[in-house]
Amino acid sequence: MLRLQTPLPDTYSSATPEDLASRIERAKATLGSRVVILGHHYQREEVMRWADHRGDSFGLSRLAADNHEAEYVVFCGVHFMAESADILTADHQQVLLPDLNAGCSMADMADIDSVEEAWEAVAQVTDIDRVVPITYMNSSAALKAFVGRHGGAVCTSSNARAVITWALSRGDKLLFFPDQHLGRNTGYQLGYTDADMKVWNPRLELGGLDERQVKESTFLLWKGHCSVHQRFKVEHVEAARREQPGVQVVVHPECAHDVVALADQVGSTDYIIKAVDAAPPGTSLAIGTEIHLVQRLAAEHPDKTVFSLDPLICPCSTMFRIDDAHLAWVLEGLVDGEVRNRITVDADTAQWARVALERMLEIV
């Protein structure tokens, strides 16, 4: 998805970290309770230090919705997160994203036109009333609205099992997007096999499948993935076990199934944080998720050896776009009475996306 972020003025782009920190601190103090800053776990440290709340995408959106005092919600994350916050917050609140180029490569792998085309194609070969669409939280507001209109729900990495179980009590088949790995790993948890799952490639006619495959499969998994979590490989797990005897391997369910199958623990970002917190002193933990979170966990637990499962280290390149310069620019704009980079979702999309989100909350 194309988003255009204008270049920052030189006063921000050439400022020193110390100058930016002073300006952010001053702007934040001036704005007081009128602004709340949300920091996703994958943010870089010079941004995260200013966050009033830390969390995953949906947890932060809920925090924003529960904060009725703040006029402005500055979401240090990516575009779909800011959209969710706009959907869930009150009419008097405005959501800002410091850098419009902070998107999500996975979310961009499924757009509304491709999903609607897939839905129509599936309807040509099977009873569409028995198909339930499920979208991962890492998706645009338009896709959340699509599943809301068509009887589906949103899921997160922590509640995917409950949401998929609910969906299969209402239909015979799922169209799951945009992350194939979360869908596959959850399907395996529920006792399904490869024979029950097929990958839907939106670039090919009928997703690259034949009619029989579409009719007989239970899971139609969109061909999408996380650019960070797909980097973790079986050889990384094997190397960690060889080099650190007794190591605990903890990975995110967006990783490929062969990696998940070898891991000691699998769970969402919050799950990974709690797993490290709960580990006894002296434990070695190889973590399969974004590097900024891994480094933060290592710094917060000096009595444990916490390291990235991938030694080459791969930050989330889109999440990484948010920096202290953009945060200062947005906050100083508010001080001057200028709202910069506001994220808005139109009323109809917001209504149906909220339906999908509320269904999820009713399920879990």
Sequence and secondary structure as in RCSB ss.txt:
>XXXX:A:sequence
MLRLQTPLPDTYSSATPEDLASRIERAKATLGSRVVILGHHYQREEVMRWADHRGDSFGLSRLAADNHEAEYVVF
CGVHFMAESADILTADHQQVLLPDLNAGCSMADMADIDSVEEAWEAVAQVTDIDRVVPITYMNSSAALKAFVGRH
GGAVCTSSNARAVITWALSRGDKLLFFPDQHLGRNTGYQLGYTDADMKVWNPRLELGGLDERQVKESTFLLWKGH
CSVHQRFKVEHVEAARREQPGVQVVVHPECAHDVVALADQVGSTDYIIKAVDAAPPGTSLAIGTEIHLVQRLAAE
HPDKTVFSLDPLICPCSTMFRIDDAHLAWVLEGLVDGEVRNRITVDADTAQWARVALERMLEIV
>XXXX:A:secstr
         HHHHT  HHHHHHHHHHHHHHHGGGEEEEEETTS HHHHTT SEEE HHHHHHHHHH  S SEEEE
ES HHHHHHHHHHS TT EEE S TT   TTGGGS HHHHHHHHHHHHHHS GGGEEEEEESSS HHHHHHHHHT
T EEE TTTHHHHHHHHHTT SEEEEES HHHHHHHHHHTT  GGGEEEE TTSGGGG  HHHHHH SEEEES  
 TTGGG  HHHHHHHHHHSTT EEEE TTS HHHHHH SEE  HHHHHHHHHHS TT EEEEES HHHHHHHHHH
 TTSEEEESSTT    TTGGG  HHHHHHHHHHHHTT   SEE   HHHHHHHHHHHHHHHHH 
